[in-house]
Amino acid sequence: MTKVFISYSHDSDAHREFVRGISDRLRKEGLDCLIDLYVNGFPPEGWQRWMENQIEAADFVLLVCTETYLRRYRGQETDGGRGVTFEGVVISQTLYDHYYRNTKFIPLIPAHGSLEHVPLTLKPYSTYCLPSDYDKLYRVLTGQAEYIAPPLGKSVLCQRRMDTRQPPSTPTASPPSKAVSSDAPPNCNASPTHGQTPPPASSNSSLPAAQAKPNCCATGSTTPPTFRC
């Protein structure tokens, strides 16, 4: 059976009844919860040893954190509250001995409380606000997770996405265009088209003398030719 011990400060009668209500409900719902109010008179081993034994034997220790509890936990109050001061030493030392790997100590705050009242060594862990978070707390104490991870299935083979993009084409250089020389001589023998003036005849100096044709287009001759071109 799961054992639970509640560490709290006697702030007021109303606060004591609040703590007792938590303990009573936990006991009714199957958890062996203990508080000092259940002890008739005093324990035979004395309060100090009783507190130390309860903290050591419990599976969970609930700390009801208030402003008064924090002061006494840290030993900052010399007028009463020695029980919480002693429990604070035992709890801090237990955490220290276990390198602050905590599965045992659970901070609680009342509905009107504040997270600033949680001891520094317990701030890294979850804090429950009662009575609103009672169901969440009960799940932790009884090992009943609200959500259970589903069993692992087999891995699924995913389809690969093909790259349909075409690689960029390499631009090809166009062949250089042949430039037409403006120095080419006009072709005198070409037949002119309708409405065009025939170009002037070029010199036939490059032909052999026997094959040279008379230049009918030449100017400057005083004797008209006796043949037609």
C-alpha positions in Angstrom: 0.0 0.0 0.0 1.3 3.4 -0.9 2.3 5.5 2.1 1.9 9.3 2.1 3.1 11.8 4.7 2.0 15.5 4.8 4.4 18.2 6.0 2.6 21.4 6.8 2.7 24.4 9.2 -0.1 25.1 11.7 -1.0 28.5 10.3 -4.5 28.6 11.7 -7.3 26.3 12.7 -8.8 26.6 9.2 -5.5 25.6 7.6 -5.2 22.6 9.8 -8.8 21.5 8.8 -7.8 22.0 5.2 -4.8 19.7 5.5 -6.8 17.1 7.5 -9.5 17.1 4.7 -6.8 16.2 2.2 -5.5 13.4 4.3 -8.9 12.0 5.1 -9.8 11.9 1.4 -6.6 10.2 0.5 -7.2 7.6 3.1 -10.8 7.0 2.0 -9.5 6.5 -1.5 -7.0 3.8 -0.6 -3.8 5.6 0.4 -2.1 5.2 3.8 -1.8 8.9 4.5 -0.5 10.2 7.9 -0.4 13.6 9.6 0.4 14.6 13.1 -3.2 15.2 14.0 -3.8 11.5 13.9 -1.4 11.0 16.8 -3.0 10.9 20.3 -0.9 13.1 22.5 2.7 12.4 21.3 4.5 9.5 19.7 6.6 7.2 22.0 9.8 7.9 20.1 9.3 11.7 20.3 8.3 14.1 17.6 11.6 14.6 16.0 12.3 10.9 15.4 8.6 10.3 14.5 8.9 13.0 11.7 12.1 11.6 10.5 10.8 8.1 10.4 7.6 9.2 8.6 9.6 11.0 5.9 11.9 8.1 5.4 9.1 5.5 5.3 6.7 7.4 3.0 6.6 6.7 -0.7 5.5 10.3 -1.1 5.8 13.4 1.1 3.4 16.3 0.4 4.5 19.7 1.4 1.7 22.2 1.9 3.5 25.4 1.1 2.4 28.7 2.6 4.3 31.9 3.5 4.6 30.7 7.1 5.7 27.2 6.0 8.5 28.7 3.8 9.9 30.8 6.6 9.9 27.9 9.0 11.3 25.5 6.4 14.3 27.8 5.9 14.8 28.3 9.7 13.9 32.0 9.6 11.3 31.9 12.4 12.4 31.4 16.0 9.0 31.7 17.6 7.3 28.4 17.2 7.3 26.1 14.1 10.2 23.9 15.1 8.5 20.9 13.5 8.6 22.4 10.0 12.2 23.6 10.5 13.3 20.1 11.4 11.3 18.5 8.5 12.9 21.1 6.2 16.4 19.9 7.2 15.5 16.3 6.7 13.9 16.9 3.3 16.8 19.1 2.0 19.4 16.6 3.2 17.5 13.7 1.5 17.4 15.6 -1.8 21.1 16.5 -1.4 22.0 12.9 -0.8 20.2 11.8 -4.0 21.7 14.6 -6.2 18.3 16.2 -6.3 16.8 13.4 -8.3 13.3 13.6 -6.9 10.5 11.1 -7.1 9.2 11.6 -3.5 8.6 15.2 -2.5 5.6 17.0 -4.0 4.9 20.6 -3.3 1.3 21.7 -2.9 -0.2 25.2 -2.5 -3.8 26.2 -1.3 -6.1 27.9 -3.7 -5.1 31.3 -2.3 -1.4 30.4 -2.2 1.5 31.3 -4.4 4.4 29.5 -6.1 6.7 31.9 -4.4 6.0 30.0 -1.2 7.6 26.8 -2.6 11.1 26.1 -1.2 13.8 26.8 -3.8 15.0 23.1 -3.8 11.5 22.0 -4.9 10.7 24.6 -7.5 12.1 22.5 -10.4 9.3 20.0 -9.9 5.6 20.1 -10.5 3.4 22.0 -7.9 -0.3 21.1 -7.5 -2.9 23.6 -6.3 -5.6 22.1 -4.1 -8.4 21.4 -4.3 -8.5 22.1 -8.0 -5.6 19.8 -8.9 -6.6 16.9 -6.6 -7.4 14.5 -9.4 -4.0 15.2 -11.0 -2.3 14.6 -7.7 -4.2 11.4 -7.1 -3.1 10.1 -10.5 0.6 10.7 -9.5 0.2 9.1 -6.1 -1.5 6.0 -7.6 0.5 5.7 -10.8 -2.5 6.3 -13.1 -1.3 8.4 -16.0 -4.0 10.4 -17.7 -2.5 9.6 -21.1 -0.7 6.4 -22.1 1.7 6.3 -25.0 0.5 3.9 -27.7 2.6 0.8 -28.5 5.3 1.3 -31.2 4.3 0.3 -34.6 6.3 -0.7 -37.7 8.1 1.9 -39.7 6.4 3.0 -42.8 8.2 3.2 -46.2 7.6 6.6 -47.6 7.5 7.3 -51.4 10.4 9.3 -52.8 9.6 12.4 -54.6 11.1 12.5 -58.1 12.7 15.6 -59.3 11.0 16.5 -62.6 12.9 19.7 -63.2 14.9 19.8 -66.5 18.6 20.8 -66.2 19.3 24.2 -67.7 20.4 24.0 -71.4 23.8 25.3 -72.5 23.4 28.2 -74.9 25.0 27.4 -78.3 26.9 30.1 -80.2 25.4 31.0 -83.6 27.8 31.0 -86.5 29.1 34.4 -87.4 27.3 36.0 -90.3 29.2 36.7 -93.4 29.7 40.4 -93.8 29.2 41.8 -97.2 32.0 44.0 -98.2 31.1 47.4 -99.4 34.2 47.4 -101.6 32.9 44.7 -104.0 32.8 45.9 -107.6 29.4 46.1 -109.2 28.4 43.5 -111.7 28.0 45.3 -115.0 26.8 42.2 -116.8 23.9 41.6 -114.4 20.5 42.3 -116.0 18.8 45.2 -114.4 15.3 44.7 -113.1 12.4 46.8 -114.2 12.7 50.3 -113.1 16.3 50.0 -112.0 19.3 51.8 -113.5 22.1 49.4 -114.4 25.3 49.9 -112.4 28.3 51.3 -114.0 30.6 48.8 -115.7 33.7 47.8 -113.9 37.1 47.7 -115.4 38.2 44.5 -117.2 41.9 45.1 -116.5 42.1 41.8 -114.6 41.2 39.8 -117.8 43.7 38.8 -120.4 44.1 41.3 -123.2 42.6 38.9 -125.8 39.5 38.2 -123.7 38.9 41.8 -122.5 35.6 43.2 -123.5 35.2 46.8 -124.4 33.9 48.9 -121.6 30.7 50.4 -123.0 30.0 52.2 -119.8 33.3 54.0 -119.6 33.2 57.7 -120.0 35.7 60.2 -121.3 36.0 58.6 -124.8 35.7 61.2 -127.6 35.2 58.5 -130.3 31.9 56.7 -130.1 32.3 52.9 -130.3 31.4 51.1 -133.5 29.8 48.2 -131.6 27.1 47.7 -129.2 27.4 46.4 -125.7 
